[in-house]
Amino acid sequence: MKIVLVQPPALVAVDSYSAITQPPLGVAYLTAYARQRGHEVAVVDAVGAAVDRLRPWPHRAKRLLQGLDRGEIAARIPPDVQVIGVSCMFTHAWPMVRELLRALGEAFPKARLIAGGEHVTALPEKVLEESPVLACALGEGEATLAELLDAFAEGRDLAGVAGIAYRDAEGRIRRTPRRKRIMDVDSLPRPAWDLLDPLRYEAGAVFMGPKSGRSMPMLATRGCPYRCAFCASPLMWTQLWRPRRPELVIDEMQDYHRLYGATDFQFQDLTAVVRKDWIVAFCRELARRGLRFSWSLPVGTRAEAFDREVAQLLLAAGCDHVTFAPESASPRVLAAVEKKADLAQVERAALDCLAAGLRVCLFMIVGFPQESAEDLRLTRRWLRRMARLGVHEVAVSTFVPLPGTRLFAELGRVRPLTIDDEFCYGMTGATSLLTVRSWNPRLGDRALLWLKLRAMAEFFLISFLRRPWRLLRLLANARAGRQETKADRVVREFALKFRAVFSRAGRS
């Protein structure tokens, strides 16, 4: 089959501190797998093709569209395409992706449209009802995409393809049994970067973590063994965690250095460090080969496998930044949302990393539906303690009910949730600095926003008062364009967005 995979443009909120712009790892893996199975694959990376282009999204205030527009995307797709696949990872982007799908359906009426990603996996019926998509790949996508393409090529009934939702010949929406996860992750082909050109993203310089040198995204493991009630991972990936062989991961890093000049690697794993033996083997193999790459764990990993030995090995192997994600400092809230985090262990791991010389970030969430004023006080008090101990930075998000999660279902049982465009746009409130929606019955929107900003302000105020050189370093890095922490990355992100907003305002 002749298929084009589309990475849609990015929809970003002006006041969000988490508009990540980096090469699309998922699309690159899908492309490689489909090509390996004999299909003719091309990619339209709408962000990478115009990474420095930001303009207002006309359908919603304080939103920017980054990348190509719908007409430019359609112009890059060959007229004889048979299948067009579009990714939608984030619920906040669905209104934009839906309009893209409709435009592609009109421009290519003979092509079959398919979709995948976390949002699609959570709400496939909505995707099928609101767009011309014929089939949705649910969960891990490689094997499902390949079998779906085979079924199209052979004219087989889609009912025999596991892991999809689709519209049958009578227009009814059906689901097939869930596909089992890929067990041998070492057998997967490497991402097909030769069809995407990851170097285009160097112009944006806003990756998931602080960017040091020419950067590439990586995956060393797949999945997460935990089942946090607020996280979409259990639906998307189940609870299966599979690591790659450390030697193969490092081989890939070396090849990216040779092919693209990459010297910095950001691991996008949901939970990179689960087993101590794996991370120790990885670090020792990097050291054995004498490689001097920088790399980081920016997504938020577990603390159980960390100790002084692991922290020292990480630094010696080139890791410079680690993120832990305890989410709350209230044991009651942690139990309610099934976050299996031991705060004492997180603190010990953070201290071990600090002692070794690593930069440490914490991810926290406020506004869980179960949270009380006392729970919030515990979180703020713990963050103040972590600031005094020397943790470098914190990102405090507000809770949003992600479709497909247990908390989303629980809120829906209390009061049915209307998944309209307003709901989708509201998902950016998790990382917004100006507007949030509270899903906590004891907190209003403004009160929750104030608590979120206060928690971060208290942390950074203590941090900068006790270590004023960090503030001076932040200012110096902003001026020089360096990134050593996520705060440096956020400065870069806001500079790009505000430049786009004000330059357009000046022309109007």
Buried (B, 14 or more C-beta within 10 A) or exposed (E): BBBBBBBBBBBBBBBBBBBBBBBBBBBBBBBBBBBBBEBEBBBBBBBBBBBEBBBBBEEBEBBBBBBBBBEBBBEBBEEEBBBBBBBBBBBBBBBBBBBBBBBBBEBBEEBBBBBBBBBBBBBBEBBBEBBBBBBBBBBBBBBBBBBBBBBBEEEEEBEEBBBBBBBEEEEEBBEBEBBEBBEEBEEBBBBBBBBBBBBBBBEBBBBBBBBBBBBBBBBBBBBBBBBBBBBBBBBBBBEBBBBBBBEEBBBBBBEBBEEBEBBBBBBBBBBBBBBBEBBBBBBBBBEEBEBEBBBBBBBBBBBBBBBBEBBBBBBBBBBBBBBBBBBBBBEBBBEBBBBEBBBEBBBBBBBBBBEBEBBBBBBBBBBBBBBBEEBBEBBBEBBBBBBEBBBBBBBBBBBBBBBBBBBBEEBBEEEEBEBEEEBBBBBBBBBBBEBBBBBBEBBEBEBBBEBBBBBBEBBBEBBBEEBEEBBEBBEEBBEEEBBBBBBBBBBBBBBBBEEBBEEEEEEE
